[in-house]
Amino acid sequence: MRLTVSLVAALPLVAGQLDFYAKKAGLQYFGAATDTPGQRERAPFPASYPKYDAILKDPKEFGQTTPTNGMKFMFTEPEPGVFNYTEGEYVEGLAEDTGKILRCHALVWHNQLSPWFEKETWTPETMRVAITRHITNVAGHWKGRCAHWDVVNEALEEDGTYRQSIFYKVLGEEYLKLAFQVAAAVDPGAKLYYNDYGIERPASVKTAGAVKLVKMLKDAGIKIDGVGMQAHLHADNHPTTQDHIDTMKLYTALGVSEVAFTELDVRIKMPVDAEKLAMQADSYKAVATACVKVKECVGITLWDFYDPFSWVPDTFPGQGASLLWFDDFTKHPAYDVLIETFKSLAPKCTKRAKKAFKA
């Protein structure tokens, strides 16, 4: 999709790129998740790959990446005790080759489990063994290479109670404690995160559930370094800058040293028009502004950056265009708004920016 001529003409000309200006504003990174080429099923044409790869690899555009799928259970432990790291290694290798920070995702999640795991008849003891084995092997394989690990992903229902996952049904909240304890022992240098969606608004019952979960781990003396707010947002009803700031302060008040926006996208009800793109840009701006203003917010990760590779259209029919590059590689207005936002905030965050560049 291309923007109309009138809308393009109204946009400022931007020289520079996302990670470069995010760091000038004091963040550690601005990144994008990605998959292996074989999992990019929605490419409009094969020739898009070189363009896509060039953008992704540019260190000034993205200073961090996350494997969208490659480190998840179904890929890393396809059979009991049999491990395969091929998918995750692709993204890890890309990060190493281009000097990007690597966020690793995710050790314990109720979704995308291997078929054998869901067919098993579990007891508390066998579940403990399975969780320990999986984290020991997967986190151990990438030990020292992951700046952050999403240790537990999406453990809450919409009402903030614990999700009735296979892990919770067998072990209760013990599985959360166990996962973080094992991850801390296996890779003590990684920052350990709880990661979830719908926890970006301060008055949300799910946010309250996330606060309760983190407090439970902290009260038990278990290492948890950060909270990841996935931030799968809606253009026409998104949190404000102050919402994001107030929410992050709820988490940092618990003693976590980091917060981050880990899977950012802002979906639009199709078809796209200038008004919807402006609302989307406002949402992206709110995230960027809040992250810069909260010193514990280390960075922002897009859940991919190219619309054809987004999960949104398949999951939410009639919605899409949630990222920063359209199908033909023209950019959303939100891209320029992000650059201008980081530029405008940089002079107010000089000390923080210097620290980010030194890191």
SVG drawing of the C-alpha trace seen along z (x, -y; Angstrom):
<svg xmlns="http://www.w3.org/2000/svg" viewBox="-13 -20 44 60">
<polyline fill="none" stroke="black" stroke-width="0.4" points="0.0,0.0 1.2,-3.5 0.4,-6.7 -1.5,-9.3 0.6,-12.1 -1.0,-14.7 -0.1,-12.7 3.4,-12.1 3.9,-15.7 2.7,-16.6 5.4,-14.5 8.7,-15.9 11.8,-14.6 13.7,-12.3 17.4,-11.6 18.4,-8.9 17.1,-5.8 15.2,-4.3 17.9,-2.8 20.3,-5.7 17.8,-8.3 16.4,-6.0 19.8,-5.8 20.3,-9.5 17.2,-9.8 18.7,-7.5 17.2,-4.0 19.5,-1.0 17.9,0.1 15.1,-0.1 14.6,3.4 12.4,5.7 11.6,9.4 12.1,11.6 11.6,15.2 13.7,17.5 13.2,17.1 11.3,20.4 8.7,19.1 8.0,15.9 4.9,17.3 3.2,14.0 5.8,12.4 4.1,10.7 6.9,11.7 10.3,13.4 12.2,10.2 11.1,8.6 13.6,10.7 16.7,8.7 14.9,5.4 13.6,6.8 17.0,8.3 18.8,5.0 16.5,3.0 16.6,5.6 20.4,5.9 21.0,2.1 22.5,1.5 21.3,-2.1 17.7,-1.0 17.5,1.8 19.9,2.4 18.1,5.4 16.2,8.4 14.1,11.3 13.3,14.6 9.5,14.5 9.2,18.3 12.5,20.0 13.2,20.4 9.7,21.6 9.1,25.1 7.7,26.7 11.0,25.9 13.5,26.4 12.2,29.6 10.2,31.4 10.5,34.7 11.0,35.4 14.6,34.6 15.5,34.1 16.6,30.5 17.0,28.6 18.3,25.1 18.4,24.5 15.5,22.0 16.8,19.9 20.4,20.0 19.4,18.2 18.2,15.1 21.0,15.4 23.6,15.5 22.0,12.5 22.2,10.6 25.9,11.5 26.8,10.6 25.2,7.2 26.0,6.3 22.4,6.4 21.3,7.0 19.4,10.4 16.2,10.8 15.4,14.5 11.8,15.6 10.3,17.7 11.0,20.5 7.6,21.3 4.4,20.6 1.1,22.4 1.0,22.0 3.1,23.5 4.0,26.4 5.2,29.6 2.4,32.1 4.0,34.7 3.9,32.3 0.2,31.7 -0.5,35.5 1.4,36.4 -0.3,37.4 1.5,35.2 2.2,35.5 3.7,32.7 7.0,34.5 7.2,35.2 6.2,31.6 9.0,30.3 11.4,32.5 10.2,31.4 10.3,27.7 13.8,28.0 15.1,30.0 13.7,27.7 15.0,24.5 18.4,26.1 19.0,27.1 17.5,24.2 18.7,21.3 22.0,23.3 22.5,23.5 22.3,19.7 24.0,18.9 25.9,15.6 24.3,14.7 20.8,13.5 20.7,10.1 17.2,10.8 15.0,13.9 11.2,14.0 11.1,16.7 7.4,17.0 5.0,15.7 1.3,14.9 0.6,16.6 -2.6,14.5 -6.2,14.6 -7.9,11.4 -9.3,10.9 -5.9,11.0 -6.2,14.4 -3.7,17.2 -4.2,18.7 -5.5,22.3 -2.6,23.6 -1.3,27.1 1.6,25.8 -0.8,24.1 -3.2,27.0 -0.4,29.4 1.8,27.1 -0.2,24.0 2.0,20.9 4.9,23.1 5.7,23.4 6.4,19.7 8.8,19.9 10.5,22.9 10.9,21.4 12.6,18.3 14.7,20.2 16.1,22.5 16.6,19.7 18.6,17.7 20.8,20.7 21.4,21.6 22.1,18.1 22.8,15.7 24.0,13.0 20.7,12.6 17.9,10.3 14.9,12.4 11.4,11.1 7.8,11.8 6.1,11.0 2.4,10.5 -0.1,8.5 -2.8,6.2 -0.7,5.0 -0.1,1.5 -2.9,-0.4 -2.6,-1.3 -6.3,-0.6 -6.5,2.7 -7.4,5.8 -4.8,7.7 -2.1,5.1 -3.1,5.7 -2.6,9.4 0.9,8.8 1.7,6.6 0.6,9.4 2.6,12.0 5.8,10.0 5.3,9.2 4.8,13.0 8.2,13.7 9.9,10.8 8.4,11.8 9.8,15.3 13.3,13.9 13.3,15.1 15.2,13.2 13.0,11.3 14.6,8.4 12.0,7.0 8.4,6.8 7.8,7.0 4.7,5.2 3.9,6.8 1.9,3.7 -0.2,5.2 -2.3,2.0 -5.3,0.6 -4.9,-2.6 -8.4,-3.8 -8.2,-3.0 -4.7,-3.1 -3.1,-3.9 -1.9,-7.5 1.7,-8.5 0.7,-9.0 -1.0,-5.5 2.2,-3.9 4.3,-5.9 1.9,-5.2 1.9,-1.5 5.6,-1.2 6.0,-2.9 3.7,-0.2 6.2,2.4 9.3,0.5 7.9,-0.2 8.1,3.6 11.9,3.5 12.4,4.7 15.3,3.0 13.9,2.9 10.7,2.6 10.4,2.8 7.9,2.8 8.6,6.2 6.2,6.9 4.9,3.5 2.4,3.2 -0.6,1.0 -3.3,2.5 -5.8,0.6 -9.3,1.4 -8.9,1.9 -8.9,0.2 -6.2,-2.2 -6.7,-6.0 -4.9,-9.1 -7.0,-9.5 -6.3,-6.0 -2.6,-6.3 -2.5,-9.5 -4.1,-7.7 -1.6,-4.9 1.3,-7.4 -0.1,-8.9 0.0,-5.5 3.6,-4.8 4.5,-8.3 3.0,-7.6 5.0,-4.5 8.3,-6.1 7.7,-9.2 6.8,-7.1 9.8,-4.8 12.2,-7.7 10.7,-9.4 10.9,-6.3 14.5,-5.6 14.0,-1.9 12.5,-1.5 15.4,0.0 13.9,0.3 11.2,1.0 10.8,4.0 8.5,4.2 6.8,7.5 8.5,7.7 8.5,4.4 7.1,5.4 3.3,5.6 3.2,8.8 4.9,10.7 2.6,9.5 0.5,11.9 -2.4,9.5 -4.4,10.1 -4.6,13.9 -5.6,13.4 -7.9,10.3 -9.7,10.5 -10.3,7.1 -7.4,5.5 -3.8,5.0 -1.2,2.5 0.1,2.6 3.9,2.1 6.1,-0.6 6.7,0.6 3.9,1.3 3.9,4.2 5.9,2.2 8.4,0.9 7.1,-2.6 7.0,-3.7 4.0,-4.4 3.7,-8.0 4.5,-6.6 8.1,-6.0 8.7,-9.7 6.8,-10.5 9.0,-8.2 12.2,-9.8 10.9,-13.2 9.8,-12.1 13.3,-10.7 14.9,-13.8 12.7,-16.1 13.4,-14.2 17.1,-13.7 18.3,-17.1 16.3,-16.5 18.0,-13.2 21.6,-13.9 23.1,-11.9 21.0,-8.9 21.8,-9.1 25.5,-9.2 25.2,-6.1 23.2,-4.3 25.9,-5.0 28.7,-3.9 26.8,-0.6"/>
</svg>
